[in-house]
Amino acid sequence: MKRNWSLFIAIVLVLTSLAGCAGKDEAAKQGTDEQTETQTAQNAEKKVNEFNWEVPAKTTEINFYSGQDNPDNVNKYQAALQKYILEKFNVKLNNIVYDVDKKEKLNLMLVSGDYPEVITNLSESEAQQWVDQGKAVEIGQYLDQLGPNIKSQLEPWIKSYYNADGKLYMLPKYWGLLPIPDNSAHIRNDWYTAMGSPKFETPEQYYDILKQMQAAHPKNAKGEKTYALSSVAPVTTNMVPTLAGMYGLQNGYKVSPEGDMTHWVNTQEGLELTKWVNQIYRDGLLDPDTFVNKFDEWKAKFSSERVMGHIGPWWQSWNAGHEVWQKTNKDWKEEQRYVQVGLKAAGAEKAYLSPKNARGGSFTIITDKAKDPEAIIKWMNFSITDIGTRLIGWGAPNQPDSVWKYENGTWSWVEEAKKAIIDATWNYEKSDMLGQGYLMLVEGQGTMKDDGKSTLWFDQNFNNEAKWKKIMNDNLKDTIYDNSMGSITIPANDPLLMTNQQITDQLETLWAKTVMSKSEEEMTQNYEAMKEALNKSGLHDIEKFRSDVYKTRMTTWK
């Protein structure tokens, strides 16, 4: 009987155990089903907008400092696009500026600890200063999971942004090779065609034509003397690098195949270009205010038809020439403008007029103030795409004043806006009101990868259809080059930075004296004195620093 009772107890325990297991399995199954249902519900609640952006449930707010500007203007210009992005993406972008020198403001931010979660428009050395202070977030840790577009868009330069320890702290802005010219020689078109459009290629031939043109128009309508050539101060920054490019130098430096960089002052080419400008001065045809002209002063002189030629950015003669004349002269004709032309010295193999930094001209960091760097990276990962760049660069689509449309995953231009650019009737105040470019963090300015031709800059998308832009681009197409390797900045904490600034200041004064020499012999003596003074001040040290960096890049950036 005792044995039977024990057997009965054992059977009960087994049955109870089996029932318990069945219950646990059922509960587990039920839990899994509930979890699946919850996940399905969450997925169903996720909203993906027409830009394929997964709209976050909670607003992502990104405050970023971008430098010196008028805060009222920036707030006004960013408002429309800011509102659109908030409504469509649930992301609020706040571009913060102060009407205070950027360098001073950045230093104050570092000292006070009062700065936003993102800072943009930094030079590489400025960004590195924040890294060195431990104020920048290491971005590389997020890229594999959250930044695949960042990695793919920034090829082939992505390796160059990592430091020697394999860490990534800064991302570029305005990266990519924009295949349009920046700088050139300029010549008054209607007066040039009246001369029979004689051919010219070298600086000497160009000046000969300017001299003839000035002889035909020695005074303007007010009786004021005219000049063959003028420029905007500081001339050694605004004109000389382009002029040096005509003599085969790259952004003011002679670069050997081995990577040695020699400043133009220490080259034969530098002496030759100085001799050329000195000749114009001695002929009395160089604007005597060349070395002191502020842009507005120069613009007034230029627009009053006192200047035959100019060397510098293409937009300067547009802004100071026909863009003024077509508003102030009711009889203005389309041919009354300046055209941009390429020059190459007889001994130069190639003219390097427009240096481009495809790697990126400025940088963006996420600071240690960021509470949710992942959310910021997610936004950057979208905005760096081609369609994201269009949004940031061109403003919101499908609005009453938009310049583009976006429907069912396909974009197109608003024909009226396109025509206004082609016809040169576009009101650039409208571009500002659309917020074009005001909310940029990591977007590029080169041709976009999806179509190989559209760019960040709305007004630079129709150059082959706009008559005068096409003439300019055809004239200068072989003068554009990628200067990413040679775009070198000195770190903020390096004493060479102060040396470089002192040399820059000295150079303007010494070169002005050299150019305004009364004879070629005096010019040569002053040139040698300038070279000696600058080298004693540390110019050779600058050259060595740049050469060392260039050579390192030749091996590590490949």
Stockholm file with secondary structure:
# STOCKHOLM 1.0

chainA/1-558         MKRNWSLFIAIVLVLTSLAGCAGKDEAAKQGTDEQTETQTAQNAEKKVNEFNWEVPAKTTEINFYSGQDNPDNVNKYQAALQKYILEKFNVKLNNIVYDVDKKEKLNLMLVSGDYPEVITNLSESEAQQWVDQGKAVEIGQYLDQLGPNIKSQLEPWIKSYYNADGKLYMLPKYWGLLPIPDNSAHIRNDWYTAMGSPKFETPEQYYDILKQMQAAHPKNAKGEKTYALSSVAPVTTNMVPTLAGMYGLQNGYKVSPEGDMTHWVNTQEGLELTKWVNQIYRDGLLDPDTFVNKFDEWKAKFSSERVMGHIGPWWQSWNAGHEVWQKTNKDWKEEQRYVQVGLKAAGAEKAYLSPKNARGGSFTIITDKAKDPEAIIKWMNFSITDIGTRLIGWGAPNQPDSVWKYENGTWSWVEEAKKAIIDATWNYEKSDMLGQGYLMLVEGQGTMKDDGKSTLWFDQNFNNEAKWKKIMNDNLKDTIYDNSMGSITIPANDPLLMTNQQITDQLETLWAKTVMSKSEEEMTQNYEAMKEALNKSGLHDIEKFRSDVYKTRMTTWK
#=GR chainA/1-558 SS CHHHHHHHHHHHHHHHHHHHHHHHHHHHHHHHHHHHHHHHHHHHHCEECTTSCEECSSCEEEEEEEEESCHHHHHHHHHHHHHHHHHHHSEEEEEEEESSCHHHHHHHHHHHCCCCSEEEEECHHHHHHHHHTTCBCCCHHHHHHHCHHHHHHTTTTGGGGBCTTSCBCCEEESCSCCCSCCEEEEEEHHHHHHTTCCCCCSHHHHHHHHHHHHHHCCBCTTSCBCEEEECCSSHHHHTHHHHHHHTTCBTTEEECTTCCEEEGGGSHHHHHHHHHHHHHHHTTCBCTTTTTCCHHHHHHHHHTTCEEEEEEEHHHHHHHTHHHHHHHCTTCCTTCSEEEECCCCTTCSCCCCEEECTTCSEEEEEBTTCSCHHHHHHHHHHHTSHHHHHHHHHCCSSSTTCSEEEETTEEEECHHHHHHHHTTCCCHHHHHHTTTTTTCSSCCCSCCTTTSSCCSCGGGSCTTTSHHHHHHHHHHGGGEEECTTTCCCCCTTSTHHHHHHHHHHHHHHHHHHHHTCSSHHHHHHHHHHHHHHHHHTTHHHHHHHHHHHHHHHHHHCC
#=GC SS_cons         CHHHHHHHHHHHHHHHHHHHHHHHHHHHHHHHHHHHHHHHHHHHHCEECTTSCEECSSCEEEEEEEEESCHHHHHHHHHHHHHHHHHHHSEEEEEEEESSCHHHHHHHHHHHCCCCSEEEEECHHHHHHHHHTTCBCCCHHHHHHHCHHHHHHTTTTGGGGBCTTSCBCCEEESCSCCCSCCEEEEEEHHHHHHTTCCCCCSHHHHHHHHHHHHHHCCBCTTSCBCEEEECCSSHHHHTHHHHHHHTTCBTTEEECTTCCEEEGGGSHHHHHHHHHHHHHHHTTCBCTTTTTCCHHHHHHHHHTTCEEEEEEEHHHHHHHTHHHHHHHCTTCCTTCSEEEECCCCTTCSCCCCEEECTTCSEEEEEBTTCSCHHHHHHHHHHHTSHHHHHHHHHCCSSSTTCSEEEETTEEEECHHHHHHHHTTCCCHHHHHHTTTTTTCSSCCCSCCTTTSSCCSCGGGSCTTTSHHHHHHHHHHGGGEEECTTTCCCCCTTSTHHHHHHHHHHHHHHHHHHHHTCSSHHHHHHHHHHHHHHHHHTTHHHHHHHHHHHHHHHHHHCC
//
